[in-house]
Amino acid sequence: MLIDCHQHLWPARLIEALRRRDAYPYLRDWTLHLPGEAPYQVDPAAHDVGLRRDRELAEGREQVLLSLSSPLGIEHLPGDDAAELVAIWHESALELPEPYRIWAAAPVTDPDPVALAKVLGEDRVAGLQLPATVLAEPADITRMGPLLAEAENANKPVLVHPGPAPACAPDLPSWWPALVPYVAQQHRAWLAWHIAGREQHPRLRIAFVALAGLAPLHHERLAARGGALGPLDPYVYYETSSYGTRAIDALVRVVGVDPIVHGSDRPYAEPTDPGLGAAFTHAMFTANPRHLLTGENR
């Protein structure tokens, strides 16, 4: 079974809701407006369910996990604003056909653990996605504790995804948010979890998008400054989107093969096999994602 742990596909109802909005985030036709990034021209074909599904099936993927795009900032919206859009995401995404599953989302400004518990009970909900921007300090692990506990109680994993980017200078290239704030957010969230996460949530499986911003590669600097990587945590995983052979190979040398799980971030990047051998391919695309999602042995 080939599993892609991380893609984005906006159902029609979510697109319509974003077009109705007058405040960030909003769509005007197919142009996305966010407070921290330049207007982005969305490719309509990228969110055509039929085209996307045909492609996944033709390429042999049997499970594709869709996540709400946390850089939109929906989870950070206050009160009813966030709750309405998150509900639209859950309702419309759960109507998508096979091979799609979804990551649940949760408002983080006004968290509602009871509502999240109900959503996590759905069979086609893989787990909970949280933006890295709400896990930026060890104290944030405690603040998000009620949401993390619901995932742990449901025996479902958490996916840590980059959140909204801060406002960037208009003359910066379009790739700046993806290469600077997104990577830094992942790195920071991984370190916060390293300090406080496992102690508070001993059974929670957690995956960091984009190889956690390559945070584990800094273990020597961590040790030089008085910290330590410590024993490898069997319930921490590293999703591969936007990275290839060199970065994946480098991370494997620090954390081993077992925590590496495939995610493509389609439509913003494409699925790639790093070419590290048949056994590694099976681990990254099948065995390791299964362990992340179910906790079952590889």
N, C-alpha and C positions, 0 to 999 in steps of 0.2 A: 504494500500500500504506500503510494507516494503522498506525502502530506506537506502542504504549504501552510506554515503557521501564521502568515502575515500578509494579507492583501487588503486593498481598499476598493470598495464598489458601493456607490451611493444609490440606494433605491429611489424610485421616482418620487415617493412621498417626502423623502428627506430633501431632495433637490427642490421640490415645490416649497417646502417650508423655508429653506434658505433664501429662495427668491422673494418670499413675502416679507422678509426682515428689512428693517430700515437701519439697524445697528449691526456692528460686527458680531459674528461673521455673517456675510450675506453674499448672494449671487445676483448679478445682473446679466440676464441671459446665461452665457457660459463663462463669465468673468467672475472669479472669486476675489473677494475683498476681505483682507485681514488687517488688523491694526499694525502688525509688526513686519509685514512683507509687502512687496510690490504686488499690484494686481496680477493675478495668475489666470491665463487663458486655459480653461479646462477643455480637454478633448472629449466631445460627446461620446465617441466610440468607447472611451475608457470606462464609461458607466452604462453601456448597453448590455443588459443582463444576458441576452441571447448570444451576442458575439463573444462575450467573456466566457460564458459557460461552454460554448462549443470549443473554444480554445483550450480550456482546462481539460475537458474530456479527451480531446485529440492528443494532448500532451501526456495523458495518463495519470493525471492527478485525481485521487479518489477522495481526498478531503482538502478543502480550501477554507481557511479560517479568516473571516473578514473582521476588520476592526474599524470603529469610528475614528476618523482622522483627528487625533488629539491636538495637532497644531491649529485646528479650527478654533479651539478654545471653548467648545460647547460645554465640556465638563466644568469649566471655571465660571460659567455664567451664574448669576444669582437666582435663587428661588425658582419660581415657576418657569423662567426662561430656560434654564438648563433642564428641568424636569420634563418640559414639553418636548424638547428636541430629542432628549435621550429616549423618551417613550416612543417617539416616532421612529427612531433608529431601531429599537428592539422590535416593534411591531412589524415594520416593513422589511427589515433584514431577515427576520424569522420566516417570512413568506417566500424567500428566495429558494429556488430548487436545489437539489443535489448537484454538485458535491459540496455546497456551501454550508458552513457552520459559522457562528459568530462569537466574537468576544463581547461580553456585556460591557456597558459603560455605566458610569455613576456620577451624578453631580458631586463635586468636591467642595464647593463653597458652602452648600447646605446639604451635607450627606444624609441619605435615607437608607440605613442598613436593612430595614424591613422590606422596602421595595426591592433592593438588590437581592435579598435572599430569595424572593419569589422568582425573579428572573433567572437566577443561577439554578433553580430547580428545573428549568427547561432542558430537555435532553440535547437539543441542538445548540445550546450555549456551552462553549468550550471552557470558559472561565471569565475572569474580570480583567479588563484593561484599565490601567491607571496612567495618567500623564506623569512623566518624570518630574515635572515642575511641582508636583505635590509630594514628592519624596526626596526633596533636595537636601534635607538635614536629618540627622538622627531623630530630632524631636518630631519631624513630620511623620516618621514611622508610627509614633505613638498617636499623633493626631488622626492619621488614616487607619488606625487600629481597628475601629468597628467595621470598616469595609474589608480590610484584609482578613479579619476574623471570619466574615461571612464566606469568603472564598475558601479559607482553610476548613471551615465547618462543612462546606459542601464537597470537600475533597476535589476542588477544581483549582487550576493554577491562576497566577496573575501574570499578565504581560505588561511590562513597563515600556511605554512608547514616548518619544519626544512630544513635548507639549508646545504651547504657543511660543513663538520667537519674540524677543523684545524688538522694538522699533529699530530698523536698520537704516543707515544713511542711504539716500536714494541713488547714489552713484556706485553702490556696491553691486557686484555681479549677482545674477539670479540664484546661483548655487550657494551663496553665503549662508543663509539660514541652515541649510542641510549640513554644511561642513563646520560651522562654528557653534551657534547655540544648541543645535540638536545634539551634536556629539558631546558637548560639555554637559548638557543636561543628563545624558545617559551615564556619563562618567561619574557625575556627582551623585546620582541616585544609587548607583552601584556601591559607592563608598559609604553612603548613608546606611544602605542595607547591610554592608559588611560590618559596620559598627553595631547596629541596633536590631536589624531585622530578624535574624535567626533566633536570638534570645527571646524575642517577643512572640514569634510565630514558628515554633519548632517543626511543624509538619507542612508548612506551606511551600508548594512548588512555585518558583518564580523565574521568569525568563526576561532577559533584557534585550530589547531590539538593538540591531546594529552592533552586535558584539560588545554591548555595554560601553560604547564609545572607546573600545580597546582598553578599558580601565585595568584589567588584570595584567596587561603588558607593563604596567608601571610598578610591578611588585618590588623591583630592586630599589626604586626611588622611595617607595613606601617604607621599606626596611631601613634605608639610609636615614630617613627622617623619624624613625622611632616606632613605626607600625610594623605589621606583619601580615602576609597573606593568610597564613594559618593553614590548617587542614582543608583540603578541597571539600566543598559543600555539595553533597550529591543531589540536592534539590534546587540548585541554582543553574540556570541554563542560559545559553548565549545564542541568539537568533542572528542569522547571517546577512540580512538584507543589505544590499549595496556593496558588499565586500566579496572579494574573490580569493584566489589561491594563496597569495602571499599573506594576507591578513589572517585568514582562517588557519593556515599552517602555523603562523606565529602564535596564535592564541592556543592552539592545540598543544604546543610545546610547554605552555604554562598550566592549562587546566585539563588537558587530556581530551580524548575523543568523545566521551560519554555526554558532556553537557552541550554539544554543538547541535543545534536544530535548524533545519532549513526554513527560511522565510524569504520571500522575494520582494515584498513591498510593491508589487504590481498595482497600479500602472506606472509608478514612478521609477521602478527598476524592474529588471526581468529575472526570472529564475536562472540560476547558474549552478553547474556542478564544478567544484574546484579541481576535479581530476586527481584526487589523492588516493585512488584505488577503489575497487569494487566494494571491499568491506567498509571503507569509510563512507562511500555513497549510501550504502544500506543503512548505516548508523545515522547519518545526518538527515536522510529523507524519510526514514521509516521507524527504526527502532527507538532512536532518541526522542522524536516527537511523540511517539506513543507513550513513552515513559513520562514525558512532561504532562501529557493530557490526562493520563489515567493513573499514573503511579505504578502501573504493572511492570514487571521485570522486562528488560530488554530482550 
